[in-house]
Amino acid sequence: MKRALYQLVFGGIAGNALSVDLGLLVLRVSTGLLLALLSHSVLRGAHGWGPPPEFVETVAALGFPTPRVWAWAALGSEFAGGLLLVAGLFTRLAALLNLVTTGVAAFAHHERPTGDGLSALAFFVMTGVVVLAGPGRFSLDALSRWLQPARRPPPA
């Protein structure tokens, strides 16, 4: 069970071709950078540090209880999760949090995901791919697999 959980969190597609791992690297880093930069610009606005009041109002209009807390959670998952995606650390967890956040933005907030919500829909798809494919071999998650102690065979 412990091994399966470790594989789920840190694993990826074993035996990828170099081109696949390079593609995952580009996808993961570009998605993470864009999420972190966009959420940072919202967090650090003219209103000071934190979610702007209009963002909190939007979260409240979606029906979330304690909208300020959920606004912080959404922007925090995009910022911190974006940085984790760039590093390739806890990649699937970071991508999953952003999958949920961008899914709410694309399908609950925006009237048409293909209109004004196109960027949220694009982030939803990109983070979904990372959740499914994993970080690839060029990530800190992959490095942690190298540092893991070797499995001992079960006693006979």
BAVONU-586238 format. One line per 8 residues: number of its first residue (from 0); their letters; for each residue x, y, z of N, C-alpha, C, O. Coordinates in nm, 4 decimals, always signed. Last residue first. Example, Ala and Ser with C-alpha at 12.3 -4.5 7.8 and 13.67 -1.06 7.14 Angstrom:
BEGIN
1) sa) +1.2850 -0.2250 +0.7080 +1.3670 -0.1060 +0.7140 +1.2900 +0.0030 +0.7870 +1.3409 +0.1138 +0.8039  +1.3190 -0.5690 +0.7800 +1.2300 -0.4500 +0.7800 +1.3200 -0.3300 +0.7800 +1.4236 -0.3319 +0.8465
This chain:
BEGIN
155) appprrap) +1.2378 -1.5553 +0.2235 +1.1912 -1.6831 +0.1669 +1.1240 -1.7716 +0.2675 +1.0802 -1.8815 +0.2335  +1.1464 -1.2115 +0.2467 +1.2177 -1.3309 +0.2972 +1.1541 -1.4596 +0.2448 +1.0328 -1.4686 +0.2254  +1.1386 -1.0082 -0.0499 +1.0754 -1.0638 +0.0705 +1.1497 -1.1884 +0.1167 +1.2081 -1.2611 +0.0364  +1.4165 -0.7954 -0.1361 +1.3243 -0.9053 -0.1689 +1.2603 -0.9592 -0.0420 +1.3228 -0.9559 +0.0640  +1.4102 -0.4473 -0.0829 +1.4652 -0.5775 -0.0468 +1.3674 -0.6850 -0.0877 +1.2464 -0.6664 -0.0749  +1.4573 -0.1710 -0.2921 +1.3629 -0.2660 -0.2306 +1.4346 -0.3964 -0.2014 +1.5094 -0.4485 -0.2841  +1.6798 +0.0955 -0.2087 +1.6443 -0.0192 -0.2926 +1.5495 -0.1110 -0.2166 +1.5592 -0.1268 -0.0949  +1.5606 +0.4213 -0.1099 +1.6393 +0.2988 -0.0875 +1.5883 +0.1832 -0.1731 +1.4698 +0.1748 -0.2053
147) qlwrslad) +1.5528 +0.6957 -0.3341 +1.4776 +0.5998 -0.2534 +1.5630 +0.4749 -0.2315 +1.6299 +0.4281 -0.3237  +1.6792 +0.8512 -0.5155 +1.7299 +0.8558 -0.3786 +1.6603 +0.7567 -0.2864 +1.7039 +0.7360 -0.1732  +1.5320 +0.8154 -0.7431 +1.6706 +0.7696 -0.7437 +1.7265 +0.7619 -0.6017 +1.8104 +0.6771 -0.5714  +1.2974 +0.9398 -0.6679 +1.2945 +0.7951 -0.6938 +1.4350 +0.7377 -0.6945 +1.4559 +0.6243 -0.6517  +1.3754 +1.2027 -0.6561 +1.3443 +1.1354 -0.5297 +1.3351 +0.9844 -0.5486 +1.3623 +0.9087 -0.4554  +1.3947 +1.2596 -0.9258 +1.5182 +1.2511 -0.8474 +1.4928 +1.1791 -0.7158 +1.5776 +1.1034 -0.6687  +1.1258 +1.2750 -0.9863 +1.2045 +1.1663 -1.0450 +1.3354 +1.1484 -0.9691 +1.3819 +1.0360 -0.9500  +1.0649 +1.5093 -0.8431 +0.9970 +1.3835 -0.8109 +1.0755 +1.2641 -0.8649 +1.0899 +1.1632 -0.7960
139) lsfrgpga) +1.2117 +1.6974 -0.9763 +1.2571 +1.6583 -0.8433 +1.1873 +1.5312 -0.7968 +1.2440 +1.4539 -0.7196  +1.2581 +1.6039 -1.3227 +1.1829 +1.6654 -1.2136 +1.2446 +1.6228 -1.0808 +1.3195 +1.5253 -1.0737  +1.2645 +1.4569 -1.5818 +1.3370 +1.5798 -1.5499 +1.2609 +1.6580 -1.4438 +1.2062 +1.7648 -1.4712  +1.0907 +1.2457 -1.6305 +1.2183 +1.2162 -1.5636 +1.2978 +1.3399 -1.5253 +1.3899 +1.3304 -1.4442  +0.7478 +1.3323 -1.5414 +0.8563 +1.2990 -1.6337 +0.9872 +1.2849 -1.5585 +0.9939 +1.3090 -1.4379  +0.5248 +1.3790 -1.3783 +0.6228 +1.4854 -1.3997 +0.7266 +1.4567 -1.5080 +0.7872 +1.5499 -1.5608  +0.2093 +1.2551 -1.5135 +0.3152 +1.2660 -1.4133 +0.4202 +1.3662 -1.4560 +0.4057 +1.4315 -1.5594  -0.0156 +1.2179 -1.6710 +0.1140 +1.1712 -1.7208 +0.2235 +1.1730 -1.6158 +0.3213 +1.0993 -1.6279
131) lvvvgtmv) -0.2381 +1.3183 -1.5204 -0.2409 +1.1851 -1.5804 -0.1018 +1.1324 -1.6141 -0.0723 +1.0156 -1.5891  -0.1532 +1.5738 -1.4406 -0.2048 +1.4787 -1.3409 -0.1978 +1.3366 -1.3969 -0.1557 +1.2446 -1.3268  -0.0908 +1.6839 -1.6907 +0.0172 +1.6603 -1.5941 -0.0281 +1.5629 -1.4845 +0.0503 +1.4789 -1.4404  -0.3471 +1.7009 -1.8017 -0.2450 +1.6167 -1.8665 -0.1327 +1.5848 -1.7687 -0.0847 +1.4716 -1.7639  -0.4601 +1.8862 -1.6255 -0.5142 +1.7511 -1.6356 -0.4160 +1.6551 -1.6995 -0.4033 +1.5407 -1.6560  -0.3190 +2.1149 -1.6822 -0.2957 +2.0507 -1.5531 -0.3529 +1.9091 -1.5509 -0.3000 +1.8219 -1.4820  -0.4228 +2.1585 -1.9448 -0.2791 +2.1389 -1.9230 -0.2512 +2.0707 -1.7891 -0.1693 +1.9790 -1.7824  -0.7011 +2.1899 -1.8983 -0.6517 +2.0817 -1.9832 -0.5041 +2.0536 -1.9549 -0.4646 +1.9377 -1.9424
123) ffalaslg) -0.6976 +2.4173 -1.7318 -0.7651 +2.2951 -1.6888 -0.7120 +2.1757 -1.7685 -0.6813 +2.0715 -1.7106  -0.5756 +2.6061 -1.8957 -0.5056 +2.5604 -1.7757 -0.5664 +2.4316 -1.7220 -0.4941 +2.3456 -1.6718  -0.7875 +2.6283 -2.0828 -0.6549 +2.5831 -2.1262 -0.5735 +2.5329 -2.0068 -0.5092 +2.4283 -2.0156  -0.9904 +2.7317 -1.9199 -1.0086 +2.6015 -1.9833 -0.8742 +2.5440 -2.0289 -0.8502 +2.4241 -2.0148  -0.8761 +2.9780 -1.8582 -0.9036 +2.8828 -1.7500 -0.9218 +2.7423 -1.8063 -0.8744 +2.6450 -1.7476  -0.8704 +3.0906 -2.1142 -0.7435 +3.0649 -2.0450 -0.7642 +2.9666 -1.9296 -0.6790 +2.8810 -1.9056  -1.1485 +3.1060 -2.1727 -1.0605 +3.0200 -2.2517 -0.9285 +2.9914 -2.1814 -0.8790 +2.8790 -2.1881  -1.3538 +3.2551 -2.0678 -1.2904 +3.1544 -1.9827 -1.1932 +3.0644 -2.0553 -1.1585 +2.9575 -2.0052
115) dgtprehh) -1.4716 +3.4093 -2.2590 -1.3819 +3.4758 -2.1655 -1.3103 +3.3777 -2.0728 -1.2145 +3.4160 -2.0056  -1.5244 +3.1311 -2.4340 -1.5218 +3.2760 -2.4533 -1.4199 +3.3384 -2.3601 -1.2991 +3.3236 -2.3782  -1.5348 +2.8712 -2.3604 -1.4625 +2.9007 -2.4838 -1.4580 +3.0497 -2.5129 -1.3927 +3.0908 -2.6089  -1.6891 +2.8609 -2.1319 -1.5465 +2.8289 -2.1201 -1.4674 +2.8610 -2.2467 -1.3455 +2.8763 -2.2409  -1.9095 +3.1092 -2.0601 -1.8732 +3.0172 -2.1681 -1.7252 +2.9859 -2.1558 -1.6428 +3.0764 -2.1680  -1.9157 +3.2272 -1.8083 -2.0408 +3.1865 -1.8731 -2.0154 +3.0855 -1.9843 -2.0899 +2.9888 -2.0005  -1.7021 +3.1333 -1.5407 -1.7186 +3.1925 -1.6742 -1.8455 +3.1389 -1.7398 -1.8781 +3.0207 -1.7283  -1.7488 +2.9714 -1.3055 -1.7423 +3.1175 -1.3037 -1.7723 +3.1793 -1.4402 -1.8578 +3.2670 -1.4523
107) afaavgtt) -1.7661 +2.7006 -1.3728 -1.8642 +2.7594 -1.2811 -1.8655 +2.9114 -1.2887 -1.9715 +2.9733 -1.2795  -1.5685 +2.6326 -1.5594 -1.7036 +2.5789 -1.5763 -1.8084 +2.6386 -1.4828 -1.9279 +2.6284 -1.5105  -1.3274 +2.7711 -1.5018 -1.3722 +2.7515 -1.6403 -1.5201 +2.7170 -1.6494 -1.5899 +2.7668 -1.7377  -1.3063 +2.7730 -1.2202 -1.3016 +2.8988 -1.2965 -1.3611 +2.8812 -1.4361 -1.4365 +2.9665 -1.4830  -1.3163 +2.5006 -1.1666 -1.4198 +2.5883 -1.1112 -1.4234 +2.7188 -1.1895 -1.5308 +2.7696 -1.2215  -1.0808 +2.4300 -1.3040 -1.2100 +2.3734 -1.3438 -1.3258 +2.4564 -1.2916 -1.4228 +2.4802 -1.3636  -0.8864 +2.5591 -1.1609 -0.9143 +2.6081 -1.2964 -1.0434 +2.5492 -1.3512 -1.1088 +2.6108 -1.4354  -0.9084 +2.4052 -0.9206 -0.9222 +2.5511 -0.9210 -0.9578 +2.6036 -1.0597 -1.0499 +2.6841 -1.0737
99) vlnllaal) -0.8603 +2.1409 -1.0113 -0.9866 +2.1758 -0.9451 -1.0105 +2.3266 -0.9526 -1.1201 +2.3707 -0.9870  -0.6026 +2.1732 -1.1139 -0.7088 +2.1195 -1.1986 -0.8449 +2.1562 -1.1407 -0.9346 +2.1980 -1.2139  -0.4603 +2.2518 -0.8920 -0.4851 +2.3510 -0.9966 -0.5894 +2.3037 -1.0963 -0.6580 +2.3858 -1.1573  -0.4596 +2.0083 -0.7545 -0.5172 +2.1280 -0.6914 -0.5500 +2.2339 -0.7964 -0.6550 +2.2980 -0.7903  -0.3226 +1.8537 -0.9486 -0.4604 +1.8210 -0.9113 -0.5294 +1.9405 -0.8452 -0.6446 +1.9705 -0.8764  -0.0681 +1.9699 -0.9504 -0.1502 +1.9753 -1.0718 -0.2963 +1.9459 -1.0404 -0.3853 +2.0072 -1.0995  +0.0133 +1.9061 -0.6908 +0.0048 +2.0465 -0.7327 -0.0840 +2.0601 -0.8561 -0.1656 +2.1519 -0.8645  +0.0068 +1.6236 -0.7116 -0.0759 +1.6929 -0.6129 -0.0951 +1.8391 -0.6523 -0.2068 +1.8906 -0.6477
91) rtflgavl) +0.1975 +1.5780 -0.9130 +0.0579 +1.5373 -0.9330 -0.0355 +1.6068 -0.8353 -0.1463 +1.6452 -0.8728  +0.4358 +1.6906 -0.7954 +0.3788 +1.7374 -0.9214 +0.2322 +1.7020 -0.9370 +0.1510 +1.7881 -0.9709  +0.6163 +1.7155 -0.5882 +0.4753 +1.6875 -0.5584 +0.3894 +1.7273 -0.6789 +0.2842 +1.7895 -0.6642  +0.8079 +1.9034 -0.8108 +0.8017 +1.8465 -0.6769 +0.6557 +1.8340 -0.6348 +0.5797 +1.9304 -0.6445  +0.8835 +2.0472 -1.0323 +0.8537 +1.9056 -1.0485 +0.8515 +1.8336 -0.9157 +0.8885 +1.7165 -0.9075  +0.9243 +2.3160 -1.0382 +1.0291 +2.2327 -0.9783 +1.0073 +2.0842 -1.0043 +1.1014 +2.0050 -0.9989  +0.6821 +2.3902 -1.1585 +0.8097 +2.4280 -1.2204 +0.9215 +2.3381 -1.1687 +1.0038 +2.2897 -1.2464  +0.5009 +2.2929 -0.9686 +0.5029 +2.2360 -1.1041 +0.6349 +2.2683 -1.1738 +0.6926 +2.1825 -1.2406
83) llggafes) +0.5575 +2.4620 -0.7551 +0.5849 +2.3185 -0.7410 +0.5871 +2.2497 -0.8776 +0.6665 +2.1582 -0.8995  +0.4649 +2.7016 -0.8655 +0.6075 +2.6876 -0.8345 +0.6460 +2.5406 -0.8169 +0.7542 +2.4992 -0.8587  +0.1912 +2.6364 -0.8825 +0.2677 +2.6690 -1.0028 +0.4171 +2.6539 -0.9807 +0.4881 +2.6001 -1.0657  +0.1285 +2.6072 -0.6144 +0.1205 +2.4912 -0.7030 +0.1960 +2.5140 -0.8325 +0.2576 +2.4220 -0.8862  +0.1572 +2.8721 -0.5312 +0.2463 +2.7700 -0.4763 +0.2466 +2.6452 -0.5645 +0.3514 +2.5846 -0.5869  -0.0462 +2.9880 -0.7130 +0.0897 +3.0398 -0.6972 +0.1859 +2.9313 -0.6486 +0.2846 +2.9013 -0.7158  -0.2754 +2.8244 -0.7016 -0.2183 +2.8607 -0.8313 -0.0736 +2.9074 -0.8161 +0.0121 +2.8711 -0.8966  -0.3171 +2.8069 -0.4297 -0.2918 +2.6833 -0.5045 -0.2324 +2.7148 -0.6410 -0.1481 +2.6402 -0.6908
75) glaawawv) -0.3606 +3.0777 -0.3716 -0.2452 +3.0074 -0.3144 -0.2129 +2.8799 -0.3887 -0.0960 +2.8471 -0.4091  -0.5982 +3.1264 -0.5042 -0.4773 +3.1957 -0.5495 -0.3513 +3.1302 -0.4941 -0.2478 +3.1271 -0.5606  -0.7629 +2.9464 -0.3551 -0.7528 +2.9401 -0.5017 -0.6243 +3.0052 -0.5505 -0.5501 +2.9461 -0.6290  -0.7262 +3.0304 -0.0895 -0.6936 +2.8925 -0.1281 -0.6750 +2.8811 -0.2793 -0.5827 +2.8144 -0.3262  -0.8220 +3.2941 -0.0979 -0.6815 +3.2693 -0.0655 -0.6396 +3.1291 -0.1102 -0.5298 +3.1110 -0.1628  -1.0871 +3.2262 -0.1552 -1.0121 +3.3091 -0.2507 -0.8617 +3.2932 -0.2266 -0.7837 +3.2806 -0.3210  -1.1556 +3.0860 +0.0742 -1.1501 +3.0122 -0.0529 -1.0774 +3.0928 -0.1606 -1.0130 +3.0348 -0.2480  -1.1477 +3.2981 +0.2573 -1.0608 +3.1815 +0.2770 -1.0458 +3.1052 +0.1457 -0.9353 +3.0643 +0.1100
67) rptpfgla) -1.3468 +3.4619 +0.1526 -1.2094 +3.5128 +0.1616 -1.1104 +3.3966 +0.1779 -1.0023 +3.3977 +0.1190  -1.5848 +3.3100 +0.1736 -1.5238 +3.3349 +0.0429 -1.3809 +3.3881 +0.0490 -1.3017 +3.3613 -0.0414  -1.7344 +3.1173 +0.3519 -1.6111 +3.1902 +0.3846 -1.5313 +3.2224 +0.2577 -1.4228 +3.1682 +0.2370  -1.8737 +2.8989 +0.1050 -1.8773 +2.9593 +0.2386 -1.7402 +3.0206 +0.2682 -1.6400 +2.9765 +0.2119  -1.9463 +2.9719 -0.2340 -1.8514 +2.9155 -0.1386 -1.8706 +2.9804 -0.0016 -1.8825 +3.1025 +0.0080  -2.1048 +3.0767 -0.4370 -2.1691 +3.0019 -0.3296 -2.0745 +2.9383 -0.2299 -2.1181 +2.8575 -0.1479  -2.0201 +3.2490 -0.6254 -2.0207 +3.1075 -0.6643 -2.0804 +3.0194 -0.5549 -2.1040 +2.9006 -0.5771  -2.0106 +3.4848 -0.4867 -2.1209 +3.4662 -0.5812 -2.1306 +3.3218 -0.6305 -2.2375 +3.2776 -0.6726
59) avtevfep) -1.7681 +3.4518 -0.3525 -1.8928 +3.4497 -0.2752 -2.0122 +3.4248 -0.3668 -2.1048 +3.3524 -0.3300  -1.5958 +3.4838 -0.5680 -1.5971 +3.3557 -0.4979 -1.7256 +3.3427 -0.4160 -1.7853 +3.2352 -0.4106  -1.6522 +3.7528 -0.6229 -1.6780 +3.6506 -0.7239 -1.6868 +3.5126 -0.6602 -1.7747 +3.4335 -0.6943  -1.5577 +3.8728 -0.3894 -1.7002 +3.8825 -0.4234 -1.7397 +3.7774 -0.5273 -1.8483 +3.7200 -0.5198  -1.2861 +3.8192 -0.4187 -1.3569 +3.7609 -0.3046 -1.5075 +3.7639 -0.3309 -1.5776 +3.6681 -0.2984  -1.2402 +3.9814 -0.6409 -1.2200 +3.8369 -0.6517 -1.2937 +3.7644 -0.5391 -1.3561 +3.6607 -0.5616  -1.2895 +4.2335 -0.5360 -1.3773 +4.1846 -0.6431 -1.3609 +4.0348 -0.6661 -1.4560 +3.9676 -0.7062  -1.0768 +4.2600 -0.3470 -1.2173 +4.2485 -0.3024 -1.3106 +4.1953 -0.4112 -1.4023 +4.1190 -0.3808
51) ppgwghag) -0.7941 +4.0456 -0.4248 -0.8674 +4.1716 -0.4344 -1.0140 +4.1529 -0.3949 -1.0688 +4.0434 -0.4077  -0.6005 +3.8589 -0.1954 -0.7028 +3.8563 -0.2999 -0.7756 +3.9904 -0.3060 -0.8150 +4.0434 -0.2021  -0.2837 +4.0233 -0.1239 -0.3963 +3.9355 -0.0946 -0.4971 +3.9387 -0.2068 -0.4809 +4.0135 -0.3032  -0.1521 +4.3396 -0.0660 -0.1223 +4.1975 -0.0798 -0.2431 +4.1150 -0.0386 -0.2984 +4.1349 +0.0696  -0.3147 +4.6124 -0.2416 -0.2226 +4.5592 -0.1420 -0.2015 +4.4106 -0.1662 -0.2298 +4.3608 -0.2751  -0.4574 +4.7026 -0.4543 -0.5276 +4.6949 -0.3261 -0.4359 +4.6533 -0.2120 -0.4767 +4.6587 -0.0959  -0.3090 +4.6652 -0.6787 -0.3156 +4.8013 -0.6262 -0.3805 +4.8052 -0.4884 -0.3607 +4.9009 -0.4135  -0.1724 +4.3339 -0.6070 -0.2357 +4.4354 -0.6892 -0.2320 +4.5713 -0.6225 -0.1621 +4.5916 -0.5233
43) rlvshsll) -0.0756 +4.0521 -0.5750 -0.0020 +4.1757 -0.5468 -0.0548 +4.2858 -0.6376 +0.0113 +4.3255 -0.7336  -0.2510 +3.8571 -0.6663 -0.2248 +3.8698 -0.5230 -0.1601 +4.0035 -0.4868 -0.1871 +4.0602 -0.3810  -0.2331 +3.8911 -0.9430 -0.3617 +3.9139 -0.8767 -0.3399 +3.9363 -0.7270 -0.4025 +4.0240 -0.6674  +0.0323 +3.8281 -0.9891 -0.0144 +3.9612 -1.0297 -0.1500 +3.9931 -0.9678 -0.1798 +4.1098 -0.9423  +0.0315 +3.5648 -0.8980 +0.1096 +3.6663 -0.8254 +0.0627 +3.8061 -0.8618 +0.0542 +3.8934 -0.7754  -0.1192 +3.4393 -1.0941 -0.1754 +3.4495 -0.9588 -0.0988 +3.5522 -0.8759 -0.1581 +3.6199 -0.7919  +0.0579 +3.4678 -1.3132 -0.0767 +3.5251 -1.3184 -0.1359 +3.5404 -1.1788 -0.1964 +3.6431 -1.1482  +0.2873 +3.3281 -1.2203 +0.2942 +3.4702 -1.2574 +0.1565 +3.5353 -1.2586 +0.1407 +3.6471 -1.2095
35) alllgtsv) +0.1865 +3.0674 -1.1733 +0.2492 +3.1443 -1.0653 +0.2519 +3.2935 -1.0979 +0.2219 +3.3762 -1.0118  +0.0898 +2.9957 -1.4301 +0.0010 +2.9974 -1.3140 +0.0585 +3.0836 -1.2022 -0.0132 +3.1642 -1.1429  +0.3303 +3.0161 -1.5814 +0.2144 +3.1006 -1.6123 +0.1176 +3.1085 -1.4948 +0.0682 +3.2167 -1.4630  +0.4884 +2.8186 -1.4544 +0.5302 +2.9593 -1.4590 +0.4127 +3.0524 -1.4850 +0.3976 +3.1550 -1.4186  +0.3332 +2.5852 -1.4998 +0.3631 +2.6319 -1.3644 +0.4034 +2.7776 -1.3606 +0.3584 +2.8526 -1.2739  +0.3362 +2.5709 -1.7822 +0.2099 +2.5806 -1.7086 +0.2329 +2.6366 -1.5688 +0.1602 +2.7255 -1.5245  +0.6135 +2.5477 -1.8275 +0.5385 +2.6611 -1.8825 +0.4055 +2.6795 -1.8105 +0.3664 +2.7924 -1.7811  +0.6726 +2.3076 -1.6859 +0.7373 +2.4340 -1.6501 +0.6586 +2.5536 -1.7034 +0.6393 +2.6513 -1.6311
27) rlvllgld) +0.5037 +2.1152 -1.8147 +0.5000 +2.1353 -1.6702 +0.5572 +2.2715 -1.6309 +0.4967 +2.3431 -1.5511  +0.5778 +2.1339 -2.0888 +0.4399 +2.1536 -2.0446 +0.4341 +2.1896 -1.8966 +0.3662 +2.2849 -1.8585  +0.8534 +2.0746 -2.0745 +0.8079 +2.2026 -2.1301 +0.6657 +2.2326 -2.0837 +0.6364 +2.3452 -2.0435  +0.8399 +1.8142 -1.9603 +0.9147 +1.9215 -1.8959 +0.8662 +2.0578 -1.9436 +0.8407 +2.1467 -1.8623  +0.6950 +1.6746 -2.1529 +0.6381 +1.6915 -2.0189 +0.7084 +1.8037 -1.9430 +0.6443 +1.8793 -1.8700  +0.8867 +1.6875 -2.3606 +0.7547 +1.7486 -2.3772 +0.6857 +1.7718 -2.2434 +0.6247 +1.8766 -2.2222  +1.0907 +1.5359 -2.2462 +1.1146 +1.6773 -2.2774 +0.9832 +1.7520 -2.2972 +0.9700 +1.8669 -2.2551  +0.9592 +1.2903 -2.2324 +1.0005 +1.3567 -2.1089 +1.0334 +1.5033 -2.1317 +1.0067 +1.5867 -2.0451
19) vslangai) +0.9281 +1.2453 -2.5075 +0.8097 +1.2538 -2.4206 +0.8461 +1.3261 -2.2914 +0.7721 +1.4135 -2.2460  +1.1937 +1.2297 -2.5967 +1.1070 +1.3359 -2.6488 +0.9809 +1.3528 -2.5637 +0.9317 +1.4647 -2.5495  +1.2831 +0.9979 -2.4669 +1.3394 +1.1283 -2.4301 +1.2491 +1.2416 -2.4768 +1.2299 +1.3392 -2.4043  +1.0112 +0.7805 -2.3803 +1.1139 +0.8240 -2.4742 +1.1629 +0.9613 -2.4292 +1.0905 +1.0331 -2.3603  +0.9603 +0.6286 -2.0591 +0.9275 +0.7275 -2.1617 +1.0438 +0.7473 -2.2574 +1.1601 +0.7325 -2.2199  +0.9727 +0.4422 -1.8516 +1.0244 +0.4065 -1.9822 +0.9850 +0.5032 -2.0931 +0.9772 +0.4636 -2.2094  +0.6756 +0.5091 -1.6725 +0.8095 +0.4507 -1.6766 +0.8486 +0.4192 -1.8198 +0.7659 +0.3746 -1.8994  +0.5182 +0.7908 -1.5999 +0.5130 +0.6858 -1.6993 +0.6547 +0.6319 -1.7139 +0.7436 +0.7020 -1.7623
11) ggfvlqyl) +0.5550 +0.8256 -1.2477 +0.5232 +0.8779 -1.3799 +0.5107 +0.7613 -1.4749 +0.4943 +0.6466 -1.4332  +0.5356 +0.8923 -0.8937 +0.5595 +0.8132 -1.0135 +0.5246 +0.8864 -1.1406 +0.4704 +0.9969 -1.1381  +0.4685 +1.0244 -0.6610 +0.5955 +1.0578 -0.7248 +0.6184 +0.9881 -0.8580 +0.7130 +1.0223 -0.9289  +0.2034 +0.9375 -0.6013 +0.2459 +1.0752 -0.5779 +0.3688 +1.1109 -0.6603 +0.3727 +1.2169 -0.7228  +0.1941 +0.6681 -0.6818 +0.0898 +0.7607 -0.7247 +0.1359 +0.9056 -0.7121 +0.1111 +0.9871 -0.8010  +0.4135 +0.5601 -0.5474 +0.4122 +0.5600 -0.6940 +0.3092 +0.6583 -0.7479 +0.3338 +0.7248 -0.8485  +0.3255 +0.5898 -0.2826 +0.4477 +0.6569 -0.3268 +0.4503 +0.6669 -0.4795 +0.4856 +0.7713 -0.5342  +0.1061 +0.4167 -0.2910 +0.0853 +0.5586 -0.2633 +0.2055 +0.6398 -0.3099 +0.1896 +0.7462 -0.3697
3) arkm) +0.2392 +0.1751 -0.3379 +0.1409 +0.2232 -0.4353 +0.1143 +0.3715 -0.4169 +0.1013 +0.4449 -0.5148  +0.3910 +0.1535 -0.1028 +0.4589 +0.1623 -0.2330 +0.3640 +0.2180 -0.3399 +0.4049 +0.2992 -0.4229  +0.1907 +0.1245 +0.0852 +0.2800 +0.2391 +0.0935 +0.3504 +0.2624 -0.0406 +0.3668 +0.3761 -0.0851  +0.0819 -0.1187 +0.0000 +0.0000 +0.0000 +0.0000 +0.0864 +0.1253 +0.0000 +0.0606 +0.2201 -0.0742
